[in-house]
Amino acid sequence: MQAIRKIIKVENNQLQIDLPENLFSGLVEVIILPFKSKEEKKEVIQKKELANDLNDFQKLLLSGPIMSDEELKFFNDKKTHFNRWK
């Protein structure tokens, strides 16, 4: 499969693509994506990585141990007891 990749300036909501002769015959598929500079692409990647890191951290927290109501009451009672020593 042959492909052409070009960065083209859009003027008046139009663009013109000049194709080399004899490269294609028949139908072609045109996909238009907004151009992003290397810096913009890097920023997008960093945001995705941060989101993945947050998801991993959230998964870690959610997979941690869970206190029962009885354990929480015991913990709070001990905390109250120790706080009275101040």
Helices and strands as residue ranges (DSSP letters): H 38-62, H 69-83
